[in-house]
């Protein structure tokens, strides 16, 4: 597992939904300690990835709006 998660914002450029989702998956893997969760944990893992991706998109969109002002 990589030590650092890819930076999703470079200047005014904002990451794609796919890049955000992959970074969220990497983050959840790191936090949970699961490289690949068992079937028992899959639903919780997937829900966490979606939550982190959604929060990341909200953050990046807010930063982009502020930079555009």
N, C-alpha and C positions, 0 to 999 in steps of 0.2 A: 504494500500500500504506500502511496506517495505521502511524503511528509507535509506538503503544502497543497492547498486547493488552488486551482487556477484562478487568477484575478479575472473577474468578470466585467470589469469596466476599465477601459483605457481612454482617458480624456473624455470626449463626447460619445465615443462608440460604446454601445451597450450590447451585451451578449444575447445570443439567440435563446429561445425557449429550450432548445435541445442542450445547449451549453450549460444553462442554468440547472436543468434537470440532472445532468451528469455530475455537476459540482455538488448538488444536493445529495445525490446517491453516494458520492465519495465522502461527504461529511457524515452522513448517517452510518456508513461503514466504519469510519474512524471512531465515532462516538460509541456505537454499539459493540464494536469489536467483532462484528460479523462481516467477513469478506463476501460470503454468500449465506444468507440466513436459512435456517431449516424451514421446512413447510410449516412447522408450528409457529414460527416467528414472522413468516412472510407478510402477512396482512399488516402487522404493526410496523414492520420495516417499510413497506410500500407507503403506508399512510404517513409515516415520518418523512419520507422523501418528498411526497407531495406537499406537506406542510412547509418544509424548508424551502422547496422550490418556489412556492407561492409567496412566502415571506421575502425571499431573495428578489423576486420580480418586483414586489411592492417597493422594496428599498431602492433598487436600481432605477425604477421609473421615477421615484420621488427625487433622487439625486439628479437624474437627467433633466427633470422639469426645473429644478433649482439652477442648474448650470445654463439652461436656456434663457433664463431671465436676464 
